[in-house]
Amino acid sequence: MKKPTLRGLLKPTGHHRAVPAPDMSPLANAIATGDAEPGAMAWCPEEERTTYHALHADGSRRCWVCNTETEAGAR
């Protein structure tokens, strides 16, 4: 009897391929109209660490963890 090889045991199925990215245009439109806020990682003075923040058009930001508002230009 022939000894099985790894290649013979693991046949490619195509299921390992990445799922296509969803259509992001609704989110982009919501950000453009002001219905959603873009975000970024920034220093939160209340949490005393870097957290995810919603960025406002005037340059201020709001922490998603503690909801603290930080003025534009602040660290």
PDB file as gemmi writes it, atoms N, CA and C in Angstrom:
CRYST1    1.000    1.000    1.000  90.00  90.00  90.00 P 1                      
ATOM      1  N   MET A   1       0.835  -1.176   0.000  1.00  0.00           N  
ATOM      2  CA  MET A   1       0.000   0.000   0.000  1.00  0.00           C  
ATOM      3  C   MET A   1       0.881   1.241   0.000  1.00  0.00           C  
ATOM      4  N   LYS A   2       0.469   2.241  -0.764  1.00  0.00           N  
ATOM      5  CA  LYS A   2       1.238   3.476  -0.893  1.00  0.00           C  
ATOM      6  C   LYS A   2       1.044   4.335   0.364  1.00  0.00           C  
ATOM      7  N   LYS A   3       2.143   4.889   0.842  1.00  0.00           N  
ATOM      8  CA  LYS A   3       2.106   5.747   2.025  1.00  0.00           C  
ATOM      9  C   LYS A   3       1.459   7.084   1.653  1.00  0.00           C  
ATOM     10  N   PRO A   4       0.442   7.548   2.440  1.00  0.00           N  
ATOM     11  CA  PRO A   4      -0.199   8.824   2.101  1.00  0.00           C  
ATOM     12  C   PRO A   4       0.754   9.995   2.342  1.00  0.00           C  
ATOM     13  N   THR A   5       0.669  10.978   1.479  1.00  0.00           N  
ATOM     14  CA  THR A   5       1.477  12.186   1.619  1.00  0.00           C  
ATOM     15  C   THR A   5       0.605  13.307   2.169  1.00  0.00           C  
ATOM     16  N   LEU A   6       1.255  14.318   2.689  1.00  0.00           N  
ATOM     17  CA  LEU A   6       0.524  15.457   3.218  1.00  0.00           C  
ATOM     18  C   LEU A   6      -0.320  16.111   2.134  1.00  0.00           C  
ATOM     19  N   ARG A   7       0.234  16.236   0.954  1.00  0.00           N  
ATOM     20  CA  ARG A   7      -0.507  16.843  -0.154  1.00  0.00           C  
ATOM     21  C   ARG A   7      -1.723  16.003  -0.509  1.00  0.00           C  
ATOM     22  N   GLY A   8      -1.597  14.697  -0.399  1.00  0.00           N  
ATOM     23  CA  GLY A   8      -2.719  13.820  -0.692  1.00  0.00           C  
ATOM     24  C   GLY A   8      -3.804  13.891   0.364  1.00  0.00           C  
ATOM     25  N   LEU A   9      -3.423  14.191   1.591  1.00  0.00           N  
ATOM     26  CA  LEU A   9      -4.393  14.289   2.676  1.00  0.00           C  
ATOM     27  C   LEU A   9      -5.100  15.637   2.696  1.00  0.00           C  
ATOM     28  N   LEU A  10      -4.373  16.687   2.392  1.00  0.00           N  
ATOM     29  CA  LEU A  10      -4.920  18.032   2.433  1.00  0.00           C  
ATOM     30  C   LEU A  10      -5.163  18.538   1.024  1.00  0.00           C  
ATOM     31  N   LYS A  11      -6.325  18.264   0.520  1.00  0.00           N  
ATOM     32  CA  LYS A  11      -6.665  18.718  -0.825  1.00  0.00           C  
ATOM     33  C   LYS A  11      -7.265  20.116  -0.738  1.00  0.00           C  
ATOM     34  N   PRO A  12      -6.821  21.047  -1.567  1.00  0.00           N  
ATOM     35  CA  PRO A  12      -7.371  22.395  -1.526  1.00  0.00           C  
ATOM     36  C   PRO A  12      -8.851  22.402  -1.869  1.00  0.00           C  
ATOM     37  N   THR A  13      -9.626  23.159  -1.101  1.00  0.00           N  
ATOM     38  CA  THR A  13     -11.065  23.239  -1.330  1.00  0.00           C  
ATOM     39  C   THR A  13     -11.488  24.614  -1.817  1.00  0.00           C  
ATOM     40  N   GLY A  14     -10.617  25.616  -1.672  1.00  0.00           N  
ATOM     41  CA  GLY A  14     -10.971  26.965  -2.058  1.00  0.00           C  
ATOM     42  C   GLY A  14     -11.683  27.731  -0.961  1.00  0.00           C  
ATOM     43  N   HIS A  15     -11.962  27.083   0.164  1.00  0.00           N  
ATOM     44  CA  HIS A  15     -12.661  27.740   1.269  1.00  0.00           C  
ATOM     45  C   HIS A  15     -11.773  28.663   2.078  1.00  0.00           C  
ATOM     46  N   HIS A  16     -10.486  28.676   1.814  1.00  0.00           N  
ATOM     47  CA  HIS A  16      -9.554  29.512   2.566  1.00  0.00           C  
ATOM     48  C   HIS A  16      -9.464  30.927   2.007  1.00  0.00           C  
ATOM     49  N   ARG A  17     -10.115  31.178   0.908  1.00  0.00           N  
ATOM     50  CA  ARG A  17     -10.023  32.494   0.293  1.00  0.00           C  
ATOM     51  C   ARG A  17     -10.762  33.534   1.129  1.00  0.00           C  
ATOM     52  N   ALA A  18     -10.271  34.745   1.092  1.00  0.00           N  
ATOM     53  CA  ALA A  18     -10.869  35.840   1.856  1.00  0.00           C  
ATOM     54  C   ALA A  18     -12.253  36.188   1.308  1.00  0.00           C  
ATOM     55  N   VAL A  19     -13.117  36.584   2.209  1.00  0.00           N  
ATOM     56  CA  VAL A  19     -14.454  37.013   1.826  1.00  0.00           C  
ATOM     57  C   VAL A  19     -14.335  38.418   1.228  1.00  0.00           C  
ATOM     58  N   PRO A  20     -15.020  38.695   0.138  1.00  0.00           N  
ATOM     59  CA  PRO A  20     -14.947  40.036  -0.447  1.00  0.00           C  
ATOM     60  C   PRO A  20     -15.411  41.095   0.557  1.00  0.00           C  
ATOM     61  N   ALA A  21     -14.775  42.235   0.495  1.00  0.00           N  
ATOM     62  CA  ALA A  21     -15.137  43.334   1.402  1.00  0.00           C  
ATOM     63  C   ALA A  21     -16.557  43.800   1.096  1.00  0.00           C  
ATOM     64  N   PRO A  22     -17.308  44.162   2.142  1.00  0.00           N  
ATOM     65  CA  PRO A  22     -18.662  44.656   1.891  1.00  0.00           C  
ATOM     66  C   PRO A  22     -18.627  46.018   1.203  1.00  0.00           C  
ATOM     67  N   ASP A  23     -19.743  46.390   0.617  1.00  0.00           N  
ATOM     68  CA  ASP A  23     -19.855  47.689  -0.039  1.00  0.00           C  
ATOM     69  C   ASP A  23     -19.816  48.774   1.032  1.00  0.00           C  
ATOM     70  N   MET A  24     -18.778  49.599   1.031  1.00  0.00           N  
ATOM     71  CA  MET A  24     -18.599  50.618   2.060  1.00  0.00           C  
ATOM     72  C   MET A  24     -19.186  51.968   1.650  1.00  0.00           C  
ATOM     73  N   SER A  25     -19.805  52.066   0.486  1.00  0.00           N  
ATOM     74  CA  SER A  25     -20.327  53.360   0.043  1.00  0.00           C  
ATOM     75  C   SER A  25     -21.438  53.906   0.954  1.00  0.00           C  
ATOM     76  N   PRO A  26     -22.330  53.075   1.562  1.00  0.00           N  
ATOM     77  CA  PRO A  26     -23.309  53.663   2.485  1.00  0.00           C  
ATOM     78  C   PRO A  26     -22.642  54.352   3.689  1.00  0.00           C  
ATOM     79  N   LEU A  27     -21.583  53.761   4.221  1.00  0.00           N  
ATOM     80  CA  LEU A  27     -20.864  54.384   5.334  1.00  0.00           C  
ATOM     81  C   LEU A  27     -20.181  55.663   4.885  1.00  0.00           C  
ATOM     82  N   ALA A  28     -19.549  55.634   3.725  1.00  0.00           N  
ATOM     83  CA  ALA A  28     -18.885  56.834   3.202  1.00  0.00           C  
ATOM     84  C   ALA A  28     -19.898  57.956   2.985  1.00  0.00           C  
ATOM     85  N   ASN A  29     -21.085  57.620   2.489  1.00  0.00           N  
ATOM     86  CA  ASN A  29     -22.131  58.631   2.296  1.00  0.00           C  
ATOM     87  C   ASN A  29     -22.616  59.179   3.630  1.00  0.00           C  
ATOM     88  N   ALA A  30     -22.755  58.315   4.644  1.00  0.00           N  
ATOM     89  CA  ALA A  30     -23.197  58.763   5.966  1.00  0.00           C  
ATOM     90  C   ALA A  30     -22.173  59.695   6.603  1.00  0.00           C  
ATOM     91  N   ILE A  31     -20.893  59.417   6.423  1.00  0.00           N  
ATOM     92  CA  ILE A  31     -19.841  60.295   6.949  1.00  0.00           C  
ATOM     93  C   ILE A  31     -19.879  61.632   6.217  1.00  0.00           C  
ATOM     94  N   ALA A  32     -20.062  61.593   4.899  1.00  0.00           N  
ATOM     95  CA  ALA A  32     -20.083  62.820   4.103  1.00  0.00           C  
ATOM     96  C   ALA A  32     -21.254  63.729   4.469  1.00  0.00           C  
ATOM     97  N   THR A  33     -22.401  63.148   4.812  1.00  0.00           N  
ATOM     98  CA  THR A  33     -23.574  63.959   5.159  1.00  0.00           C  
ATOM     99  C   THR A  33     -23.616  64.337   6.632  1.00  0.00           C  
ATOM    100  N   GLY A  34     -22.696  63.800   7.426  1.00  0.00           N  
ATOM    101  CA  GLY A  34     -22.658  64.124   8.848  1.00  0.00           C  
ATOM    102  C   GLY A  34     -23.493  63.206   9.715  1.00  0.00           C  
ATOM    103  N   ASP A  35     -24.069  62.152   9.129  1.00  0.00           N  
ATOM    104  CA  ASP A  35     -24.868  61.202   9.902  1.00  0.00           C  
ATOM    105  C   ASP A  35     -24.002  60.212  10.675  1.00  0.00           C  
ATOM    106  N   ALA A  36     -22.735  60.092  10.313  1.00  0.00           N  
ATOM    107  CA  ALA A  36     -21.781  59.235  11.015  1.00  0.00           C  
ATOM    108  C   ALA A  36     -20.475  59.999  11.172  1.00  0.00           C  
ATOM    109  N   GLU A  37     -19.679  59.593  12.138  1.00  0.00           N  
ATOM    110  CA  GLU A  37     -18.416  60.278  12.401  1.00  0.00           C  
ATOM    111  C   GLU A  37     -17.246  59.345  12.109  1.00  0.00           C  
ATOM    112  N   PRO A  38     -16.231  59.840  11.383  1.00  0.00           N  
ATOM    113  CA  PRO A  38     -15.035  59.026  11.213  1.00  0.00           C  
ATOM    114  C   PRO A  38     -14.318  58.933  12.553  1.00  0.00           C  
ATOM    115  N   GLY A  39     -13.452  57.982  12.703  1.00  0.00           N  
ATOM    116  CA  GLY A  39     -12.764  57.825  13.977  1.00  0.00           C  
ATOM    117  C   GLY A  39     -11.284  57.562  13.823  1.00  0.00           C  
ATOM    118  N   ALA A  40     -10.582  57.630  14.955  1.00  0.00           N  
ATOM    119  CA  ALA A  40      -9.149  57.376  14.977  1.00  0.00           C  
ATOM    120  C   ALA A  40      -8.729  57.102  16.412  1.00  0.00           C  
ATOM    121  N   MET A  41      -7.579  56.491  16.566  1.00  0.00           N  
ATOM    122  CA  MET A  41      -7.006  56.273  17.884  1.00  0.00           C  
ATOM    123  C   MET A  41      -6.361  57.581  18.342  1.00  0.00           C  
ATOM    124  N   ALA A  42      -6.624  57.980  19.585  1.00  0.00           N  
ATOM    125  CA  ALA A  42      -6.071  59.222  20.120  1.00  0.00           C  
ATOM    126  C   ALA A  42      -5.950  59.091  21.637  1.00  0.00           C  
ATOM    127  N   TRP A  43      -5.155  59.981  22.232  1.00  0.00           N  
ATOM    128  CA  TRP A  43      -4.960  59.994  23.678  1.00  0.00           C  
ATOM    129  C   TRP A  43      -6.219  60.525  24.353  1.00  0.00           C  
ATOM    130  N   CYS A  44      -6.688  59.811  25.365  1.00  0.00           N  
ATOM    131  CA  CYS A  44      -7.834  60.251  26.150  1.00  0.00           C  
ATOM    132  C   CYS A  44      -7.321  60.698  27.517  1.00  0.00           C  
ATOM    133  N   PRO A  45      -7.487  61.981  27.870  1.00  0.00           N  
ATOM    134  CA  PRO A  45      -6.998  62.457  29.154  1.00  0.00           C  
ATOM    135  C   PRO A  45      -7.738  61.840  30.342  1.00  0.00           C  
ATOM    136  N   GLU A  46      -8.981  61.482  30.158  1.00  0.00           N  
ATOM    137  CA  GLU A  46      -9.761  60.875  31.246  1.00  0.00           C  
ATOM    138  C   GLU A  46      -9.338  59.426  31.490  1.00  0.00           C  
ATOM    139  N   GLU A  47      -9.144  58.668  30.420  1.00  0.00           N  
ATOM    140  CA  GLU A  47      -8.721  57.271  30.522  1.00  0.00           C  
ATOM    141  C   GLU A  47      -7.218  57.146  30.771  1.00  0.00           C  
ATOM    142  N   GLU A  48      -6.476  58.207  30.440  1.00  0.00           N  
ATOM    143  CA  GLU A  48      -5.011  58.230  30.532  1.00  0.00           C  
ATOM    144  C   GLU A  48      -4.373  57.114  29.706  1.00  0.00           C  
ATOM    145  N   ARG A  49      -4.919  56.946  28.513  1.00  0.00           N  
ATOM    146  CA  ARG A  49      -4.391  55.963  27.555  1.00  0.00           C  
ATOM    147  C   ARG A  49      -4.960  56.276  26.175  1.00  0.00           C  
ATOM    148  N   THR A  50      -4.442  55.625  25.159  1.00  0.00           N  
ATOM    149  CA  THR A  50      -4.923  55.808  23.798  1.00  0.00           C  
ATOM    150  C   THR A  50      -6.160  54.944  23.595  1.00  0.00           C  
ATOM    151  N   THR A  51      -7.244  55.563  23.136  1.00  0.00           N  
ATOM    152  CA  THR A  51      -8.495  54.860  22.867  1.00  0.00           C  
ATOM    153  C   THR A  51      -9.047  55.324  21.524  1.00  0.00           C  
ATOM    154  N   TYR A  52     -10.100  54.671  21.080  1.00  0.00           N  
ATOM    155  CA  TYR A  52     -10.742  55.040  19.811  1.00  0.00           C  
ATOM    156  C   TYR A  52     -11.641  56.248  20.047  1.00  0.00           C  
ATOM    157  N   HIS A  53     -11.561  57.237  19.161  1.00  0.00           N  
ATOM    158  CA  HIS A  53     -12.326  58.475  19.272  1.00  0.00           C  
ATOM    159  C   HIS A  53     -13.083  58.758  17.989  1.00  0.00           C  
ATOM    160  N   ALA A  54     -14.263  59.352  18.135  1.00  0.00           N  
ATOM    161  CA  ALA A  54     -14.992  59.915  17.008  1.00  0.00           C  
ATOM    162  C   ALA A  54     -14.408  61.294  16.750  1.00  0.00           C  
ATOM    163  N   LEU A  55     -14.122  61.602  15.511  1.00  0.00           N  
ATOM    164  CA  LEU A  55     -13.535  62.892  15.148  1.00  0.00           C  
ATOM    165  C   LEU A  55     -14.617  63.803  14.603  1.00  0.00           C  
ATOM    166  N   HIS A  56     -14.681  65.028  15.125  1.00  0.00           N  
ATOM    167  CA  HIS A  56     -15.673  66.000  14.687  1.00  0.00           C  
ATOM    168  C   HIS A  56     -15.054  66.953  13.664  1.00  0.00           C  
ATOM    169  N   ALA A  57     -15.900  67.601  12.884  1.00  0.00           N  
ATOM    170  CA  ALA A  57     -15.443  68.500  11.820  1.00  0.00           C  
ATOM    171  C   ALA A  57     -14.638  69.673  12.363  1.00  0.00           C  
ATOM    172  N   ASP A  58     -14.913  70.131  13.591  1.00  0.00           N  
ATOM    173  CA  ASP A  58     -14.183  71.270  14.160  1.00  0.00           C  
ATOM    174  C   ASP A  58     -12.839  70.872  14.775  1.00  0.00           C  
ATOM    175  N   GLY A  59     -12.474  69.589  14.680  1.00  0.00           N  
ATOM    176  CA  GLY A  59     -11.194  69.121  15.212  1.00  0.00           C  
ATOM    177  C   GLY A  59     -11.280  68.535  16.609  1.00  0.00           C  
ATOM    178  N   SER A  60     -12.412  68.684  17.262  1.00  0.00           N  
ATOM    179  CA  SER A  60     -12.574  68.065  18.580  1.00  0.00           C  
ATOM    180  C   SER A  60     -12.837  66.570  18.394  1.00  0.00           C  
ATOM    181  N   ARG A  61     -12.797  65.833  19.495  1.00  0.00           N  
ATOM    182  CA  ARG A  61     -13.024  64.393  19.404  1.00  0.00           C  
ATOM    183  C   ARG A  61     -13.749  63.901  20.658  1.00  0.00           C  
ATOM    184  N   ARG A  62     -14.407  62.740  20.529  1.00  0.00           N  
ATOM    185  CA  ARG A  62     -15.155  62.140  21.629  1.00  0.00           C  
ATOM    186  C   ARG A  62     -14.687  60.707  21.817  1.00  0.00           C  
ATOM    187  N   CYS A  63     -14.320  60.372  23.048  1.00  0.00           N  
ATOM    188  CA  CYS A  63     -13.834  59.029  23.378  1.00  0.00           C  
ATOM    189  C   CYS A  63     -14.990  58.042  23.333  1.00  0.00           C  
ATOM    190  N   TRP A  64     -14.775  56.910  22.690  1.00  0.00           N  
ATOM    191  CA  TRP A  64     -15.807  55.877  22.611  1.00  0.00           C  
ATOM    192  C   TRP A  64     -15.875  55.066  23.890  1.00  0.00           C  
ATOM    193  N   VAL A  65     -14.841  55.123  24.732  1.00  0.00           N  
ATOM    194  CA  VAL A  65     -14.818  54.337  25.965  1.00  0.00           C  
ATOM    195  C   VAL A  65     -15.555  55.065  27.078  1.00  0.00           C  
ATOM    196  N   CYS A  66     -15.204  56.337  27.311  1.00  0.00           N  
ATOM    197  CA  CYS A  66     -15.775  57.071  28.445  1.00  0.00           C  
ATOM    198  C   CYS A  66     -16.652  58.248  28.023  1.00  0.00           C  
ATOM    199  N   ASN A  67     -16.749  58.517  26.717  1.00  0.00           N  
ATOM    200  CA  ASN A  67     -17.587  59.567  26.165  1.00  0.00           C  
ATOM    201  C   ASN A  67     -17.091  60.980  26.496  1.00  0.00           C  
ATOM    202  N   THR A  68     -15.829  61.131  26.845  1.00  0.00           N  
ATOM    203  CA  THR A  68     -15.248  62.437  27.154  1.00  0.00           C  
ATOM    204  C   THR A  68     -14.997  63.219  25.874  1.00  0.00           C  
ATOM    205  N   GLU A  69     -15.396  64.481  25.859  1.00  0.00           N  
ATOM    206  CA  GLU A  69     -15.139  65.377  24.730  1.00  0.00           C  
ATOM    207  C   GLU A  69     -13.787  66.060  24.952  1.00  0.00           C  
ATOM    208  N   THR A  70     -12.947  66.087  23.932  1.00  0.00           N  
ATOM    209  CA  THR A  70     -11.646  66.749  23.984  1.00  0.00           C  
ATOM    210  C   THR A  70     -11.640  67.857  22.951  1.00  0.00           C  
ATOM    211  N   GLU A  71     -11.206  69.045  23.339  1.00  0.00           N  
ATOM    212  CA  GLU A  71     -11.192  70.198  22.445  1.00  0.00           C  
ATOM    213  C   GLU A  71     -10.215  70.007  21.305  1.00  0.00           C  
ATOM    214  N   ALA A  72     -10.439  70.735  20.229  1.00  0.00           N  
ATOM    215  CA  ALA A  72      -9.531  70.710  19.080  1.00  0.00           C  
ATOM    216  C   ALA A  72      -8.164  71.211  19.489  1.00  0.00           C  
ATOM    217  N   GLY A  73      -7.123  70.577  19.033  1.00  0.00           N  
ATOM    218  CA  GLY A  73      -5.755  70.996  19.320  1.00  0.00           C  
ATOM    219  C   GLY A  73      -5.205  70.466  20.627  1.00  0.00           C  
ATOM    220  N   ALA A  74      -6.037  69.862  21.463  1.00  0.00           N  
ATOM    221  CA  ALA A  74      -5.549  69.276  22.720  1.00  0.00           C  
ATOM    222  C   ALA A  74      -4.836  67.976  22.429  1.00  0.00           C  
ATOM    223  N   ARG A  75      -3.939  67.621  23.311  1.00  0.00           N  
ATOM    224  CA  ARG A  75      -3.188  66.378  23.130  1.00  0.00           C  
ATOM    225  C   ARG A  75      -4.065  65.189  23.130  1.00  0.00           C  
TER     226      ARG A  75                                                      
END                                                                             
